[in-house]
Amino acid sequence: MKTFKKILLILIYSFFLSLFALFLWKPYLLSVLKNRTPGAETYKIFPQETSHKSDSAFHFIRSAKQRNDLDTLHVLDGNNQSIPLKEYLKNGQINVFIVIRNDSVLYEKYDKGYRDSTLATIFSGAKSMISIMIGQALNEHSIKSLNDKVTQYIPELKPNSAFEEITLKNLLDMKSGLEFQDAVGGIVKAFFSDEAKYYYTDDMKAQLMKVKLVNKPGTVWKYKSIDPILLGWVLQKATGKSVAQYFEANVWKKMGTQYNATWGLDQVNGLTNTASRFQVTAIDLAKIGRLYLNKGKYNGKQIIPENWVNQSINIGTEKPASAKGWQKSAHHYLWWIPQEGDNGDYAAEGMLGQRLYIDPKTNTIIVQFADHGAGNYPYRKISRYLSGLPFSYPKG
């Protein structure tokens, strides 16, 4: 019995010693353990930098009467079940759902104390925002070419041979070839994933310095956080401004925003997480959609280069590297561009059901903030229904 107790004590001691060593080796794992899967409020544990609102705000028209007929419009959910939109919103724990057409708010639903003015994180929707800024930096020649090597802008990466041949275009296409482990595959895999590492680390630069190359740059598409984070670092080095400062001066103050937006950093004065930590109100996110509907113009002024808007939302003759959902969305320039059917729409999409949907065909914008989302892609059906255009989901 004494021997058993001794062995048990040794095992317990060894376990806690191993745990201590693990957290000493990878301190960010403490944050992973404490916070687990990020939620709408998790961004608050990180330092923030603000992009200040416009001096003069644009206001969408609010219809005197809401389109309550949308409540009963049937859409497909993530299980391919046809259900009323009202039920879809409830099942997806959707906190904000705003439908805007021709600059008029036709339908809006809120839950859990959210309003159109509630600041919330849009996770991977941040990737589309860094795409916008890269286009602007190219236009003003702070960045010379997408074919430039990343090390031209971030010489600190030169000691790591993994970065030798990676271009800015590779990063924009998510074809850097850099190693990245996603969080799919169970609790243990998620805990040790690169997804968790880059979200919770307080030193992204140190982590990037150690990353390995597993594919030739430009050859293999893999959805990952590293590439847009590197683009944020490039922007910072190329312009001499932080991401928040550049976004404020070149986008946020110029498009009639009503509220400040924020960007999460890994540490005070550190690197901006341009992959997943952009915080915005729903009504102002809709104005990004309006800016793209207007080919980058606001009040007659070109805010985003029109050619960049066109490049971003059309994959042209390029072979799609991804095909998500029934609409077969291709990931292109950090936007999601459906390829199936009578398309033309596109979206910025984030984990847990954050969405900015834009449909030029019907001049429709939809913003969704959610706790997990109900899945599928109901937005095209909604936009076509409102404009009286035919729509049917693909068979099978």
DADAVEN-V68247 format. One record per residue. RES is the residue in three letters. SS is DSSP state (helix for helix, strand for strand, loop for the rest). OMEGA is omega in whole degrees, 0 to 359 (999 if undefined). Layout:
BEGIN
RES_SS_OMEGA / RES_SS_OMEGA
END
This chain:
BEGIN
MET_loop_179 / LYS_helix_179 / THR_helix_179 / PHE_helix_179 / LYS_helix_180 / LYS_helix_179 / ILE_helix_179 / LEU_helix_178 / LEU_helix_178 / ILE_helix_180 / LEU_helix_179 / ILE_helix_179 / TYR_helix_180 / SER_helix_180 / PHE_helix_182 / PHE_helix_176 / LEU_helix_178 / SER_helix_179 / LEU_helix_179 / PHE_helix_180 / ALA_helix_180 / LEU_helix_181 / PHE_helix_175 / LEU_helix_181 / TRP_helix_180 / LYS_loop_186 / PRO_loop_180 / TYR_helix_181 / LEU_helix_175 / LEU_helix_177 / SER_helix_177 / VAL_helix_181 / LEU_helix_183 / LYS_helix_189 / ASN_helix_180 / ARG_loop_181 / THR_loop_182 / PRO_loop_174 / GLY_loop_185 / ALA_loop_183 / GLU_loop_187 / THR_helix_182 / TYR_helix_184 / LYS_helix_179 / ILE_helix_183 / PHE_loop_172 / PRO_loop_182 / GLN_strand_170 / GLU_strand_189 / THR_strand_165 / SER_strand_189 / HIS_loop_185 / LYS_loop_178 / SER_loop_176 / ASP_loop_179 / SER_loop_187 / ALA_loop_170 / PHE_loop_179 / HIS_loop_172 / PHE_loop_177 / ILE_strand_177 / ARG_strand_182 / SER_loop_179 / ALA_loop_181 / LYS_loop_180 / GLN_loop_177 / ARG_loop_181 / ASN_helix_177 / ASP_helix_178 / LEU_helix_179 / ASP_helix_186 / THR_helix_177 / LEU_loop_182 / HIS_strand_177 / VAL_strand_177 / LEU_strand_175 / ASP_loop_183 / GLY_loop_176 / ASN_loop_182 / ASN_loop_176 / GLN_loop_178 / SER_strand_182 / ILE_strand_177 / PRO_strand_181 / LEU_helix_179 / LYS_helix_179 / GLU_helix_177 / TYR_helix_181 / LEU_helix_180 / LYS_helix_182 / ASN_helix_182 / GLY_loop_183 / GLN_loop_183 / ILE_strand_187 / ASN_strand_178 / VAL_strand_174 / PHE_strand_183 / ILE_strand_177 / VAL_strand_182 / ILE_strand_176 / ARG_strand_182 / ASN_loop_178 / ASP_loop_178 / SER_strand_175 / VAL_strand_185 / LEU_strand_187 / TYR_strand_177 / GLU_strand_179 / LYS_strand_181 / TYR_strand_178 / ASP_loop_174 / LYS_loop_176 / GLY_loop_178 / TYR_loop_169 / ARG_loop_177 / ASP_loop_182 / SER_loop_180 / THR_loop_178 / LEU_loop_181 / ALA_strand_178 / THR_strand_179 / ILE_loop_176 / PHE_loop_187 / SER_loop_171 / GLY_helix_176 / ALA_helix_181 / LYS_helix_179 / SER_helix_179 / MET_helix_179 / ILE_helix_175 / SER_helix_178 / ILE_helix_184 / MET_helix_177 / ILE_helix_177 / GLY_helix_179 / GLN_helix_179 / ALA_helix_175 / LEU_helix_182 / ASN_helix_180 / GLU_loop_175 / HIS_loop_169 / SER_loop_169 / ILE_loop_187 / LYS_loop_184 / SER_loop_175 / LEU_loop_178 / ASN_loop_177 / ASP_loop_175 / LYS_strand_180 / VAL_helix_181 / THR_helix_175 / GLN_helix_182 / TYR_helix_180 / ILE_loop_182 / PRO_helix_178 / GLU_helix_182 / LEU_helix_185 / LYS_loop_178 / PRO_loop_178 / ASN_loop_185 / SER_helix_179 / ALA_helix_186 / PHE_helix_188 / GLU_loop_187 / GLU_loop_183 / ILE_loop_178 / THR_strand_176 / LEU_helix_177 / LYS_helix_177 / ASN_helix_180 / LEU_helix_180 / LEU_helix_179 / ASP_loop_188 / MET_loop_177 / LYS_loop_181 / SER_loop_185 / GLY_loop_181 / LEU_strand_181 / GLU_loop_179 / PHE_loop_178 / GLN_loop_179 / ASP_loop_186 / ALA_loop_182 / VAL_loop_175 / GLY_loop_176 / GLY_loop_186 / ILE_helix_184 / VAL_helix_180 / LYS_helix_179 / ALA_helix_182 / PHE_helix_183 / PHE_loop_185 / SER_loop_173 / ASP_helix_177 / GLU_helix_179 / ALA_helix_182 / LYS_helix_185 / TYR_helix_176 / TYR_helix_189 / TYR_helix_181 / THR_loop_175 / ASP_loop_178 / ASP_loop_182 / MET_helix_180 / LYS_helix_180 / ALA_helix_179 / GLN_helix_180 / LEU_helix_180 / MET_loop_184 / LYS_loop_187 / VAL_loop_182 / LYS_loop_175 / LEU_strand_181 / VAL_loop_177 / ASN_loop_176 / LYS_loop_180 / PRO_loop_178 / GLY_loop_186 / THR_loop_186 / VAL_loop_176 / TRP_loop_173 / LYS_loop_181 / TYR_loop_184 / LYS_loop_182 / SER_helix_187 / ILE_helix_188 / ASP_helix_177 / PRO_helix_175 / ILE_helix_177 / LEU_helix_177 / LEU_helix_176 / GLY_helix_178 / TRP_helix_176 / VAL_helix_181 / LEU_helix_181 / GLN_helix_181 / LYS_helix_184 / ALA_helix_186 / THR_helix_183 / GLY_loop_178 / LYS_loop_173 / SER_loop_179 / VAL_helix_181 / ALA_helix_179 / GLN_helix_181 / TYR_helix_180 / PHE_helix_179 / GLU_helix_186 / ALA_helix_188 / ASN_helix_180 / VAL_loop_197 / TRP_helix_181 / LYS_helix_187 / LYS_helix_190 / MET_loop_174 / GLY_loop_180 / THR_loop_181 / GLN_loop_187 / TYR_loop_174 / ASN_loop_171 / ALA_strand_178 / THR_strand_177 / TRP_strand_179 / GLY_strand_178 / LEU_strand_176 / ASP_loop_177 / GLN_loop_178 / VAL_loop_183 / ASN_loop_183 / GLY_loop_183 / LEU_loop_180 / THR_strand_175 / ASN_loop_182 / THR_loop_176 / ALA_loop_190 / SER_loop_181 / ARG_loop_172 / PHE_strand_182 / GLN_strand_189 / VAL_strand_172 / THR_loop_183 / ALA_helix_184 / ILE_helix_178 / ASP_helix_175 / LEU_helix_177 / ALA_helix_181 / LYS_helix_170 / ILE_helix_176 / GLY_helix_180 / ARG_helix_179 / LEU_helix_179 / TYR_helix_176 / LEU_helix_180 / ASN_loop_176 / LYS_loop_175 / GLY_loop_182 / LYS_strand_171 / TYR_strand_181 / ASN_loop_177 / GLY_loop_180 / LYS_strand_180 / GLN_strand_181 / ILE_loop_176 / ILE_loop_180 / PRO_loop_182 / GLU_helix_181 / ASN_helix_178 / TRP_helix_176 / VAL_helix_181 / ASN_helix_177 / GLN_helix_186 / SER_helix_189 / ILE_helix_176 / ASN_loop_180 / ILE_loop_175 / GLY_loop_182 / THR_loop_180 / GLU_loop_178 / LYS_loop_181 / PRO_loop_180 / ALA_loop_181 / SER_loop_179 / ALA_loop_186 / LYS_strand_174 / GLY_loop_180 / TRP_loop_182 / GLN_loop_177 / LYS_loop_182 / SER_strand_175 / ALA_strand_177 / HIS_strand_188 / HIS_strand_181 / TYR_loop_177 / LEU_loop_169 / TRP_strand_175 / TRP_strand_187 / ILE_strand_179 / PRO_loop_180 / GLN_loop_186 / GLU_loop_171 / GLY_loop_180 / ASP_loop_194 / ASN_loop_183 / GLY_loop_178 / ASP_strand_181 / TYR_strand_186 / ALA_strand_163 / ALA_strand_188 / GLU_strand_179 / GLY_strand_179 / MET_loop_178 / LEU_loop_172 / GLY_loop_175 / GLN_strand_185 / ARG_strand_163 / LEU_strand_183 / TYR_strand_183 / ILE_strand_179 / ASP_strand_180 / PRO_loop_182 / LYS_loop_183 / THR_loop_181 / ASN_loop_185 / THR_strand_175 / ILE_strand_175 / ILE_strand_176 / VAL_strand_180 / GLN_strand_169 / PHE_strand_185 / ALA_strand_174 / ASP_loop_170 / HIS_loop_178 / GLY_loop_181 / ALA_loop_175 / GLY_loop_181 / ASN_loop_188 / TYR_loop_185 / PRO_loop_193 / TYR_helix_180 / ARG_helix_179 / LYS_helix_180 / ILE_helix_183 / SER_helix_181 / ARG_helix_177 / TYR_helix_182 / LEU_helix_182 / SER_loop_178 / GLY_loop_179 / LEU_loop_179 / PRO_loop_176 / PHE_loop_172 / SER_loop_175 / TYR_loop_177 / PRO_loop_179 / LYS_loop_177 / GLY_loop_999
END
